[in-house]
């Protein structure tokens, strides 16, 4: 029997929205998958030919690009940041809706015009995406790489602005920050390893099942 197909799914917020889609595509994970306290990272499903791994959102793209997983569910923000040529993103799943925005302290924003920027210093976990965005506008971006707690950067003097994911904007508001520019809208995508798409016969029907689940 061929090795099972591995689908990489992200821990956290998107996972709750992804589970009904997986079910509509015919994939139901074992009971342990729903256990918040479980330390397991790899799970069986109702289909003996499909297994799930649960990893950090940023790592989903890496697992699939390198062929350790054949499919994955990941935000378009991660795809923009890594831009792996080995990935194919055939289905917009329409979940995990949010945006990548530039934010700064409210007092600063009151007298600031993004159109006048020539150089910015920002804290972000998206240095590649951020530099590319600002370069397209002729703005030089100096990026301080952080993996979390981005909102602390302006108040502690690390960087006056941040680039981060925003959904409700509540976290920004609670930290005295406001959005001043939206870089991109974000949704989660089904991604596929290009080599697996050509060589593993179950991949194409699975992609079609996800298309049907979204429709």
N, C-alpha and C positions, 0 to 999 in steps of 0.2 A: 504494500500500500504506500502511496506517495506521502511525503511529509505533509502534515496539516498546513493549511494556509494560516498565517499569523496576521491578525488585525491589531494594530496599535491604537489604543484609545487614550485620551488625555485624562489625567486626574483632575478633579475640581469641577468648576461650574458647568462646563460643556457636557460632562459625562451624563448628568441628569437629563439633559435634552437629547443626548445621543441614544440612550437606551430604548425609547419608544421607536426610534428609526431602525435600530438594529432588529428589534422584534418584528417590525413590518417587513424587513428584508429577510426574515426567517431565521434570525440568529438570537438565541436566548442563552445568556451565560449561566454557568453553574451558580448555585445559591450563594457560595462563598464570595462571589463577585460583589454582592450587595452589602457585604459586611464591612462597615467602616473601619473596624479594628483589625481586619485581616492584613497581615504583612505580605501575603502572597502577591506576586506580580503577574503570574501567568495562570490562565484559567481555561478550562474546557467549556464547550457549549453543547447545545442540543444536537449539533452537527459534528460527528466525529472527525470530519475533515477540516474543521475551523476552530482555531483557538484565539483567545484574546490576551494581549498584554496591556497592562495599565502603567503608563509612564508619564513623566512631566511633559506638558504641552510642547515645549521646545525640543524635547527628545523624540517626539513622534516622527517628525520629518527626517531626523538623522537615522532612526531605525529603518524607515522605509527606503530612504535614498540608498542606504548601504545594503539593502536586501535582507536584513535580519528579520524584517516584517515585510509582507507583500502589499498590504494595504494599511491605511490609517485614516484617522479623523483628526483634522487640525485646522486651526484658524488661519485665515488668509494672511494675517499679520506675520505668522511664522514663515509662511511661504515667501513673503516679500523680503523678510530679513535674510533667509538663507539662500533662496534662489537656486536650489539644487537642480541641475540639468537632468538628473536621473528620475525626477518626479513628474508624474502626469496627474493633473487634478481635474478629472472628468465631470464631477458632480458637485454643484453648490448645494449643500444640505440645508441652507436657510436657517441654521440654528446658531447660537452663540453670537447674536448680533450685538455689535458695539462699534467703537471707532478708535483710531489712533489719533491723538490730538497733542498739540503743543499747549502747555499750561504754564502760568506764572502767577506770582502773588497778585491779589486783587488790586492792591495799591499801585503796583507797577503797571498793571494792565490799563489803569485809568488814564495813564499819560503815555501809553506806548502804541505805536502803529507798526504791525508786522511788515508793512510794505516798505518801511524805512530801514529794515535790518540789513547789515552787510556782514556781520560776524555774530554768531550766537554760541553760547556755551550751554549745553543741556546735559542733564542726567537722564539716562535711558537704558533699557535693556535691548534697544533696537538701533545700535550704532550704524549699521550698514544702511538700513532703510532711512534713518534720519539724515545721514550725510547725503544720500542720493536725492532725497526730497529737497533739501536746502540747496544743493548744487544745481538742481534744475531751475532754481530761482536766482542763481548767482550769489547765493549766501554761503559763506564759509562756516561750517559747523564744527565745533570742538565738542566731542562727546565724552562724557564721563560714564563708564559702563557700570550699571548697578543691576542686580537681579531682583530687587524688591525694595519696599519702603521708599519709593521714588519721591513721594510727597515731602519727605524730610529734607531733601537736597536744597531747596531754596531757603528754608528757614535756618538751616545750619551752615549756609554759605558755601556749599559744595558746588552748586551751579544755580544761576538765577531762574532757569527754566527747566521744565521736564518734557519729555515725550513719552506718553504712556497710553495704555488702553483705558478707555472711558466707556462706561455703560450708562449708569444713572447720573454720574457726576457728583454723587454724594461724598465720596472720599476726598475729592478735590475740595469741595466746599468746606468740609470739616477741617481741612488743613489750610484754609485761607487762600486757596488757589482757584483760578478761573481759566476756562478754555479760551485761547485766543486764535487758534487755527486748527481746522480738522485736516489731517494729512490723508486719511483714507477710511472708508467704511469697511467693516470687517464682518465676515460670516465664516462658518466652518465649512471645510471642503472634504470630500472623500479624495484621498490621494492614493496613487498606485505606483509601485516600482515599475519603471518602463520595461525592464527585462522580463519581469514576472508577467506583465500584461501580455507579452508575446509568447511566453513559454509555458505558463501554467494555465491549463485549460479551464479551470474553475473561476479564474479571475474575471473574465469578461461577463459570464452570467451573473456573478456577484455584483459587478458594477451596475448591470441592468436592474438587478433586484433593488439596489439603493436608489436608482433613478425612479423606479416604481414606488418606492417607499416615500420619496419626497413628493411625487405627483399625487 
